[in-house]
Amino acid sequence: MARSLCPGAWLRKPYYLQCDKYKTGVIDGPACNSLCVTETLYFGKCLSTKPNNQMYLGIWDNLPGVVKCQMEQALHLDFGTELEPRKEIVLFDKPTRGTTVQKFKEMVYSLFKAKLGDQGNLSELVNLILTVADGDKDGQVSLGEAKSAWALLQLNEFLLMVILQDKEHTPKLMGFCGDLYVMESVEYTSLYGISLPWVIELFIPSGFRRSMDQLFTPSWPRKAKIAIGLLEFVEDVFHGPYGNFLMCDTSAKNLGYNDKYDLKMVDMRKIVPETNLKELIKDRHCESDLDCVYGTDCRTSCDQSTMKCTSEVIQPNLAKACQLLKDYLLRGAPSEIREELEKQLYSCIALKVTANQMEMEHSLILNNLKTLLWKKISYTNDS
């Protein structure tokens, strides 16, 4: 059994469940043998706050990683402020024994069509998923591998990691076993601030905490490089090869960076396909706009004539990213670009999805911001 670096019932439960199913042939994946047989996948510090969304620091064959497990509950969109798993689908029940590879491909295609919309290149994505599902690289997808892949495809973060696997700012998928998956570790797990025990955090006033965060940041050129990384990630998910994804929680805790100050996403669970979100929120009953919010940042409006939520999200990803970056970049900004930087950031924050020629304006604002930042740091050691 995989050994842990810290004790606790939460820690033991996920791999007990995975290994029981692996040993009976229900699930399979490249991490299963290390988890259940050779004991070379270690669980470390628990990063979770809820027992059914578990996340740990880990070590797999001497490589650091982050282990995530959904505890046999598929993740569904729930329009509260939190993303809560609900027991509506039992994982590992599909595909059933006797399902052909062609039938499995059709299942995956139908899932993608519902999540991403009817796009002409979905067959390419299905083939990519089959390559990922073939964990032992023997050229075939076993029933256990197919069950594991199907369970993981219910999770938007896993799907996004596969779609963006060649992009610089998306953490690499190291492997999986059932619905447990391992992604690369990120050295710094917040844009700014210092980590404190949660007991201490409870007694720190929010205003003082924000001041502390601003004090413990990298130098400005390094902040600029991190910010450029976030802007590039926004480009990656904005009308990418398989549609548009919406960033529904742009808080600093979901972003990190490595020792070269390249931005890396830490948590992508609240980045959801636009088509999927629109389908689920349209016609939802509402009393006010507050009833038409997903996560913390994806907001539509309440049509008072019908008392139904509209399907159009008000703010694009770029506006939300600029709101996050405003104080981060303006503090300590070189005097010769501060005025122009502030002007561009406020123009960015004002960007609306419904604006005329929004895509053109989006590209112009994003490119202008990147150019301004790169121009200032391109000749420094931090670039």
C-alpha positions in Angstrom: 0.0 0.0 0.0 1.2 3.5 -0.8 2.9 5.0 2.3 2.0 8.4 3.6 4.1 11.2 5.0 1.3 12.2 7.4 -1.4 10.1 9.1 -5.1 10.5 9.1 -8.4 8.9 8.0 -8.7 11.2 5.0 -5.3 10.1 3.8 -6.0 6.4 4.0 -9.4 6.3 2.4 -8.6 7.3 -1.2 -5.9 4.8 -1.9 -7.8 2.0 -0.1 -10.7 2.6 -2.4 -8.4 2.8 -5.5 -6.3 -0.2 -4.7 -9.3 -2.5 -3.9 -10.7 -1.6 -7.4 -7.3 -2.0 -9.1 -6.7 -5.4 -7.6 -10.1 -6.6 -8.8 -9.5 -5.2 -12.3 -12.2 -2.5 -12.1 -9.8 0.4 -12.7 -6.3 0.8 -14.1 -3.8 3.5 -15.0 -0.1 4.4 -15.0 -0.1 5.3 -11.2 -1.9 2.2 -10.0 1.1 -0.1 -9.7 3.2 2.6 -7.9 0.2 3.3 -5.6 -0.8 -0.3 -4.8 2.2 -2.6 -5.5 5.6 -1.0 -5.5 4.6 1.7 -2.9 6.6 4.4 -4.8 3.8 6.9 -4.7 3.8 8.8 -1.4 1.1 11.1 0.0 2.4 14.1 1.9 0.8 17.2 3.3 -2.9 17.4 3.0 -4.0 20.5 1.1 -7.8 19.9 1.3 -10.5 21.5 3.3 -13.2 19.0 2.4 -13.1 15.2 2.6 -14.6 14.5 -0.8 -12.3 16.8 -2.8 -8.9 15.6 -1.6 -5.6 17.1 -2.6 -2.1 16.2 -1.2 1.5 17.0 -1.9 3.1 13.8 -3.1 6.2 12.1 -4.3 6.1 9.6 -7.2 9.4 7.8 -8.0 11.3 10.7 -6.4 9.5 13.4 -8.4 7.3 15.9 -6.5 3.7 16.1 -7.5 0.2 17.0 -6.4 -2.3 14.1 -5.9 -6.0 14.8 -6.3 -8.9 12.5 -5.8 -12.6 13.0 -6.1 -13.7 10.2 -3.7 -16.0 8.3 -6.1 -18.3 11.3 -6.7 -18.5 13.0 -10.0 -18.1 16.7 -10.1 -21.2 18.6 -11.3 -21.8 22.3 -11.7 -23.7 23.7 -8.8 -24.6 27.3 -8.8 -23.7 28.2 -5.3 -20.5 29.9 -4.3 -18.7 26.6 -3.9 -18.2 23.7 -6.3 -19.7 20.7 -4.5 -19.6 17.1 -5.7 -23.0 15.4 -5.6 -23.8 11.7 -5.6 -25.6 11.6 -8.9 -23.2 9.4 -10.9 -21.5 6.3 -9.6 -18.0 6.3 -11.0 -16.5 3.3 -12.7 -19.9 2.0 -13.9 -19.1 2.9 -17.5 -18.1 1.5 -19.9 -19.6 -1.9 -19.2 -17.9 -5.2 -20.0 -18.2 -6.1 -23.7 -18.1 -2.4 -24.8 -15.9 -2.1 -27.9 -13.3 0.6 -28.4 -15.5 2.1 -31.2 -18.5 2.3 -28.8 -16.3 3.9 -26.1 -15.1 6.5 -28.6 -18.8 7.3 -29.4 -19.4 7.7 -25.6 -16.5 10.1 -25.3 -17.6 12.0 -28.4 -21.1 12.5 -27.1 -19.7 13.7 -23.7 -17.5 16.2 -25.5 -20.3 17.4 -27.7 -22.4 18.1 -24.6 -19.5 19.8 -22.8 -17.8 21.7 -25.6 -20.4 22.1 -28.3 -20.7 20.6 -31.8 -17.2 21.3 -33.2 -15.7 19.7 -36.2 -12.5 18.6 -34.5 -13.9 16.6 -31.6 -12.8 13.4 -33.2 -9.2 14.5 -32.8 -9.8 15.2 -29.1 -11.4 11.7 -28.7 -8.2 10.1 -30.2 -6.1 12.2 -27.9 -8.1 10.9 -24.9 -7.6 7.3 -26.1 -3.8 7.9 -26.2 -3.9 9.3 -22.6 -6.2 6.4 -21.4 -3.6 3.8 -22.7 -1.6 4.2 -19.5 0.7 1.2 -20.1 1.3 2.3 -23.7 0.6 -1.2 -25.1 -1.5 0.2 -28.0 -4.8 -0.9 -26.4 -7.2 0.5 -24.0 -8.3 -2.1 -21.4 -11.7 -2.0 -19.6 -10.0 -0.7 -16.4 -8.2 2.0 -18.3 -11.5 3.0 -20.1 -13.4 3.1 -16.8 -10.7 5.3 -15.3 -10.6 7.6 -18.3 -14.4 8.0 -18.3 -14.5 8.9 -14.6 -11.7 11.5 -15.0 -13.4 13.0 -18.0 -16.3 14.1 -15.8 -13.7 16.5 -14.2 -13.1 19.7 -16.0 -9.6 20.1 -14.7 -8.5 16.8 -16.1 -10.1 17.5 -19.5 -8.4 20.9 -19.6 -5.0 19.4 -18.7 -5.3 17.0 -21.6 -6.4 19.8 -24.0 -3.6 22.1 -22.9 -1.0 19.5 -22.3 1.5 21.2 -24.5 1.0 24.7 -23.1 3.6 26.3 -20.8 1.3 27.4 -18.0 -0.8 24.2 -17.6 0.6 21.7 -15.0 1.6 18.4 -16.6 -0.4 15.3 -16.0 2.0 12.7 -14.5 -0.5 9.8 -14.3 -3.7 8.5 -12.8 -5.3 5.5 -11.2 -9.1 5.4 -11.3 -10.3 9.0 -10.5 -7.1 9.8 -8.6 -4.6 11.7 -10.7 -1.2 13.2 -10.2 -0.1 16.5 -11.6 3.3 18.3 -11.5 4.0 20.3 -8.3 4.4 24.1 -8.4 7.0 25.6 -6.1 5.1 28.8 -5.2 1.4 28.3 -4.8 0.0 31.8 -4.7 0.8 35.0 -6.6 1.7 36.7 -3.4 1.6 36.5 0.4 2.9 34.0 2.9 1.5 30.8 4.1 0.3 30.8 7.7 -1.4 28.1 9.7 -5.2 28.3 9.3 -5.7 28.9 13.0 -3.6 32.0 12.8 -5.4 33.1 9.6 -8.7 33.2 11.5 -7.4 36.0 13.8 -5.8 38.2 11.1 -8.0 41.1 9.9 -8.6 41.0 6.1 -7.2 44.5 5.6 -3.9 43.6 7.5 -3.7 40.4 5.6 -3.9 42.2 2.2 -1.1 44.5 3.4 1.0 41.5 4.3 0.4 40.0 0.9 1.6 43.1 -0.8 4.8 43.1 1.2 5.7 39.5 0.5 5.9 39.6 -3.3 8.7 39.1 -5.8 10.5 42.1 -7.3 8.5 44.0 -9.9 10.2 42.6 -13.0 9.4 39.1 -11.7 5.8 40.1 -11.0 5.6 41.4 -14.6 6.8 38.1 -15.9 4.3 36.2 -13.8 1.5 38.5 -15.0 2.5 37.9 -18.7 2.1 34.2 -18.0 -1.4 34.8 -16.7 -2.2 36.8 -19.9 -0.9 34.0 -22.0 -3.0 31.4 -20.1 -6.1 33.6 -20.8 -5.1 33.3 -24.5 -4.9 29.6 -24.2 -8.4 29.1 -22.9 -10.0 31.9 -25.0 -11.5 30.3 -28.1 -8.9 27.6 -28.2 -8.9 24.5 -30.4 -11.9 23.0 -28.6 -13.9 26.1 -27.7 -13.9 28.8 -25.0 -13.3 28.0 -21.4 -14.5 30.4 -18.6 -12.4 31.2 -15.6 -14.9 31.2 -12.8 -12.5 31.7 -9.9 -9.6 34.0 -10.6 -8.4 34.3 -7.0 -4.6 34.4 -6.4 -4.7 31.1 -4.5 -5.4 29.2 -7.8 -2.3 30.6 -9.4 1.4 29.8 -8.7 4.8 30.1 -10.3 8.1 28.1 -10.5 11.6 29.1 -9.6 12.0 30.9 -13.0 8.9 33.0 -12.3 6.8 31.3 -15.0 3.1 31.2 -14.1 1.6 27.8 -13.5 -2.0 27.1 -12.7 -2.5 25.4 -9.3 -6.2 24.7 -9.4 -8.3 24.6 -12.6 -11.4 23.0 -11.2 -13.5 26.1 -11.7 -12.4 26.7 -15.3 -15.4 25.3 -17.2 -16.4 25.0 -20.9 -18.6 28.0 -22.0 -21.1 25.7 -23.8 -21.5 23.5 -20.8 -22.0 26.5 -18.4 -24.5 28.2 -20.8 -26.6 25.1 -21.1 -26.8 24.6 -17.3 -27.5 28.2 -16.3 -30.0 29.3 -19.0 -33.6 29.5 -17.8 -32.6 29.0 -14.2 -35.1 30.7 -11.9 -33.8 33.9 -10.3 -34.9 36.8 -8.2 -31.8 39.0 -8.9 -28.4 38.8 -10.6 -27.0 37.3 -7.4 -28.8 34.1 -8.3 -27.0 33.9 -11.6 -23.4 33.3 -10.4 -21.2 30.3 -10.7 -18.0 30.0 -8.6 -17.1 33.5 -7.7 -16.5 35.2 -11.0 -18.9 33.8 -13.7 -21.9 36.0 -13.6 -24.9 36.3 -15.9 -27.9 38.6 -15.4 -31.5 37.9 -14.2 -34.1 38.7 -16.8 -36.8 40.4 -14.6 -39.5 39.9 -17.2 -39.2 36.1 -17.1 -37.3 35.7 -13.8 -34.8 33.5 -15.5 -31.0 33.7 -15.8 -29.7 34.6 -19.2 -26.9 32.5 -20.7 -24.3 35.2 -21.5 -21.5 35.6 -19.0 -21.0 39.4 -18.4 -17.2 39.6 -17.9 -14.6 37.9 -20.1 -11.7 36.1 -18.6 -9.3 38.9 -19.5 -11.2 41.5 -17.5 -11.2 39.3 -14.4 -7.5 38.6 -14.8 -6.7 42.3 -15.1 -8.8 42.9 -11.9 -6.6 40.4 -10.1 -3.4 41.9 -11.5 -4.2 45.6 -10.9 -2.8 46.0 -7.4 -0.2 43.3 -8.0 1.4 45.2 -10.9 0.8 48.8 -9.9 2.6 48.4 -6.5 6.3 49.1 -7.2 5.7 49.7 -11.0 8.5 51.8 -12.6 7.4 55.5 -12.7 8.0 55.8 -16.4 5.3 53.2 -17.3 3.0 53.4 -14.3 0.5 55.9 -15.8 0.2 53.9 -19.1 0.0 50.6 -17.2 -2.8 51.9 -15.0 -4.7 53.2 -18.0 -4.4 49.8 -19.8 -5.4 47.8 -16.8 -8.5 49.9 -16.3 -9.4 49.6 -20.0 -9.0 45.8 -19.6 -11.2 45.6 -16.5 -13.9 47.5 -18.3 -14.1 44.9 -21.1 -17.5 43.4 -21.5 -18.6 40.2 -23.4 -21.4 42.1 -25.0 -19.2 44.9 -26.4 -19.2 45.4 -30.2 -16.2 43.7 -31.8 -15.3 42.2 -28.4 -12.9 39.7 -29.8 -10.9 42.3 -31.6 -10.8 44.6 -28.6 -9.9 41.6 -26.4 -6.9 40.8 -28.6 -5.8 44.4 -28.8 -5.9 45.0 -25.0 -4.2 41.8 -24.2 -1.4 42.3 -26.8 -0.8 45.9 -25.6 -0.5 44.8 -22.0 2.0 42.1 -22.9 4.0 44.4 -25.1 4.2 47.1 -22.4 5.4 44.6 -19.7 7.8 42.7 -22.0 9.4 46.0 -23.2 10.2 47.0 -19.7 11.6 43.6 -18.5 13.2 42.2 -21.7 16.6 43.5 -20.9 16.6 42.5 -17.2 17.9 39.2 -15.6 14.3 38.4 -14.6 13.0 38.0 -18.1 
